[in-house]
Amino acid sequence: MPTSAVKPENYDQLLEEKVSQVRALFEPLYSGTFDVARSEKTGFRMRAEFKVWHEGDDLYYVMYKKGESKQPYRIDEFLIADKQIQTLMPELLDKLKGNQELRKKLFQVEFLTTLSGQKLITLIYHRQVGDEWIEEAKKLEAELDVMIIGRARKLHHVLTQDYVEETLSVINNTYTYKQIEGGFTQPNAKVNQHMINWACSQSEGIGGDLLELYCGNGNFTLPLSTKFEKVLATEVSKTSVRAAEYNIEKNDIQNIRVARLSSEEFTEISHKRKETRRMPFEELNEYNFSTVFVDPPRAGLDEGTRKLISGFDHIIYISCNPETLKRDLEELSKTHEIKRMAMFDQFPYTDHAESGASLVKR
């Protein structure tokens, strides 16, 4: 987003306008109360990435306006970033300016921070880096109290580890999550906690077993597991599956099974049209599903998945795209009643809205 759009004094008005727009979008389908999760006005984003501009001995961060890829604009402060990132931004530049090995052909910097205090910086180069770079980068790790990764074409130098561990507080419990560098994580950690709490509140008292599609690293899976007897969670990304399995073990949770399957593959398996060693038919028979939880990509649900989940008594749907959520709810409303909706302000000062819907079979 343009930094000029970030005006904390306007946040309340902008949020009210966004809620009104989302409410109007769903009005033909739902006229009840929208739960709203506010964001912090500044310091809310736990990920940030910048190009690095070289001008003589000077270095500074730049970004490009949408539709103007050849016109960079300088970034000296980034108020939406987590305060740890705001502190690291100038400190990192000061260290890089006086170090030829670390700054040479550096073109991008990525920051990843956590509520738990762990911090990771990725330095991306237009050259190969080797032993001398590793020696200098290790010093930088110690000086900034961060973890450093170096990237270049076909090269990935991990000095300490390629992930941070986040700690989230949900329904009076604390969960630890591995968040892998370059992998998807919710960027607004505090709003993410609101999202998970809301999903858990919609699951209260249902019981039975839960099917989760698009589980990612287990962001929702871990807390939701306390509401159900067993959980079958599916995810197509190998990296995310490994992270989810790590998180399940780290949090000592016994009732979750993760299967590396796309939603389309699971649909085929559930209809006994396709079997895979990752999910044999007989294993699926062990579950008594009462509820399905979905958090799909921006494209929403495909037709087969919509049809599949329409057979569940309870549907909990988290969406990063209100337009595709509306399309899917129009179909699901033929079999289900929308009991509750929510809007989560993951991305203040933008038109982007994260939404939630809880449905019960008619």
N, C-alpha and C positions, 0 to 999 in steps of 0.2 A: 504494500500500500504506500502511496506517497506520504512522506513524513508530515507534509503540510496538512494532511487530513486528521492527524492525531491532535485533538484538542480536548483534553480531559474535562474542561468546563462544559463541553457540549455532550458528554457521554450520556447523561440521563435522557436528554431529548432524543438523541440518536437511537438509544435502546427502545424508547417508547415508540418511535416511528417504525423500527424494525419489527417489534412485536405486533403492531397494528397491521403491517403488511403481511406477516405470516398468518395472523388470525384471519384476515380477509381472504387469503388464498384458500384456506381450508373451510371457510364458512359454509359452503354448500354441504360439506360432509360432517362438520362438527361445530357446535355452537356453545360448547361448555367452556369451562375455565382453562386457560393455558397456564401451566406452571412455568415460571421464568427463572432461569439461573443467570444472575448477573456476573459480569467479569470484574476484576480489578480494573481501574481506569488506566493504569500504567504498570509496567513491569510484569506482564502476564505471560509473555511468550517465552517458552523454554528452548526454542530452537531459533537460530538466525544464521543466515549466510550472506556473505558480501563478496563482491569482486574486490581485488586489490589493485590500486592505481599507483604506478611508479612515476614519479616526476622529479628527476635529478636524485638527490639524496632523500627526498621526502617520500613517504608512503601514506596512503589514506584509503578508506573504504569508499566504494561506490556501489550504487544500484542503478538499474535502468528502468525508466518509466515504461509501462505497458504500451506496446505499439511504437516505442522509440528505442529500439535495441542498440542503435549506434550513438545515442546521446546519454552518457553517464551523468549522474548527479552525486555530488559528494555527501557522505554520511559522517557527521561528526558526533552525533548522538542518536540513539534509537530508543525512544521512550517506551515503546511497547515491549521491548526485550526484558527478560528477567533481570533483576538488579545485578546478579552475578555476571551476566553477559555485559551489561552496561559498564561494570567495573573493569572487566577483562579487556574490552575493546581498546581503550587507550594504552593499557599496560602492555598488551601484546604488541601493538605498533611500536612502542618505545623500545622493546627488546629486539624487534625485527630490524629496525632502522640501522642499528649498529652492528648487525651480524650479516655479513655478505653470504655466508653459507645458507642461512635460513631464508633470506629474502630473495635470493637469485631465482628469477623466473617463477616466483610465487604469484598465482593469479586469483586464488579464491581461498577464503577462510570460512569454516563452518563451526558454529558453537552449539553445544548440546549441554544443558544444565538440568538440575533436578531440585525438587523441594528437599531432598535428603542431603544436598550439599555437594554431590559429586559433579565434576565438570570435565568436559571433553572438548578438545579443539582439533579439528582436522585441517591440515595445511595441504593445499592442492597445487601441484606444479606443472609447468610446461617443460619439464626435464626429468631425467632419472636422478634419484638421490641415493646416496650410499652411506658408507661407514662414517665419513666426516659429518654428514647431516645427522645421523643417528646420535653421535656424540654431542653435537650442539643441541639437538632436540631434547635429549635427556636433561641437559642443564636447564633448558627452558621449562620442562615439566616441573622440576624442583623449584625453580624461581617463582613460577605462577601457581604452584600447587594445583596442577591440572593433569589430565592425561592427554598425550599428544599422539596423533596418527598422521603419517605422511602419505599422500597419494600422488600418483602420476600414472601415465598410461601403462597399463599392465603391471602396476606396482602398488603395493599396499603395505606400508611399514607400521606395525603396531608395536609401540614401545612397552606399554603396560597391559592394556586390554582394549578390546574394540567395543566396549559397552559401558554404560553407567547403570547403577542400580537406583531406581526410584522407590520412594516410600509414599504410599497413598493411604489416607485414613477414610474408611468407609464403614458405615453402620457400627461404630464403636470398635472396629477392628483395624489393624494395620497390616498392609500387604506390601511385599517387596517385589518389584518388577525389574527384570533385565530389559534395558532398552538399547538395542544394538545400533551402532553408528551406521547411518544410511538407511535404517529400517524405519517403518512408519510408527510414530507414536503421536498421541494427542498433544498438540502444541501448547494448549492452555491447561496446565496441570490442575489448577484449582477448580476450573469449570468442569474438567474431566471428573473430578471427585463428585461434583453435583450430578453429573450424568449417571455415574455408576450408582450413586445413592438412589436416584430416581428409578432406575431400572430395578433395583432391589425392592424398592417400595411397591412397585407394580407386581412383584412376584410373591408378595406376602400372603401366606395362607393357602397357596395353590397346591403345593406338594407334588408328588409324582416325580417324573424324570424330565430333564430339560434337553432339548436339542438346540445347539447354537451353531449358526452358519456364519462364516467370515470371522472367526474368533481372534485373528491376529496373534498378539503375544499373550492373550488371556486377560486383557484389560478388564473386561466385564466378567469373564468366566470365573475367576477366582472368588470374588464376593458372591456372585449368583449361586455358586455351588453350595452355599450355606442354606439356600432356600429350597433345595431339591434333594431327592434321594441319590440320584445319579445324574451325571452330565456327560453327554456326547458332544464334543466341540469339533468342528471341521474348519480347515484352513488350507489353502492351496500352496502358499509360500513355504518353502523348506526352512528358510531363515526364521520366519515367524513361528512355525511349528516347533523348531528347536528352542526358541525363546519361551514359548508357552510351556513346554515340557520342563524346562529349567525352572520357570516360575512356580509351577505346580509342586515340584520337589522342594524348592526353596521354602515354600510356605506350608509344607507338610500337609497337603490336601490329598485325600485318598479316593474321592468319588468322581474324579474327572478322567475321561479318556479322550485324547486328541487324535484325530485321524486326518492325514494329509489328503484332503479331497476338496474339489471345487463344489459349489452348490449344485452345478449341473450333474456332476458325477454322483453326488449323494442322491439326487432325485432319481437317477437311473437305478441305483442300488435299491432304494426304497420301494420301487415298483418291480423289483426282481428282474429287471431287464439287463443288468450288468453286475458282475461280481468281481471283486478285486481282493487280493491278499491283504490290502490295507483295511478292508471292511467286509468280511465274509457275511453272507446272508444270516447264518445262525447267530452271529454276534449281535446283529441288529435286533434279533428277536428277544434279546435279554432286556430291552428297554420298554418301559411303559410311559411314553411321552404324554405329558399334559400340556407342555408349553414349548414354543419355539421363540428363540431370540435371534434377531438378525440386525447386523450393522454393515450393510453392503457398501460398495464403492458408489461414486456419484451417479453411475448409470442406473442404480437401483436394482430391483429384482428382475430376472428374466422370466418369461412366461411360465416355464416349467416350475421354477421355484415358487412363483406366486400360487400356482395351482397346488403345489405340494403343501405349503404352509396353511392354505385355506382349510385343510383337514384337521388342524390342531384346535383344541378348545381355547387356548390362550396364545396370543401373539404379542410380543414386545418388539417394537421396531425403532431403532435409532438410525437417523438419516443425516447425511451431510449435504443433501440436495432437496430442498422443499418441493421442487417441481416434480422430480421422479417419485418422491414420497406421495405426493397427491395422486399421481397416476396409479401407483400401486394400491393406495387406499381406496380409490374408486372401484377397483376390482374386488379388493378384500371386503369392502363394505357390503357386498352382495351376500356374504356368508357370515360376517361379523359386525358387531357394534363397537364403535370407538368409544371407550370408556374414559380415556384421559389423554391429554396431549401436553407437550412441553416444548419450550424453546430454550436452547442453551447458547449463551453468547460467547462462543469459542473465539470469534474473530471480531472484536470491537472495531468500530470506525470503518467497517466494510458492509456490503450488502449480504455477505455470507451468513447463513443461519443454520445451526445444527438443531434438529427437531427430534421429538420422540412421540410415539403413539402406542397406546396400550389397547388391545382389542380382545373381545370375548365373543365366542361363537353364539350366534342367535339361537 
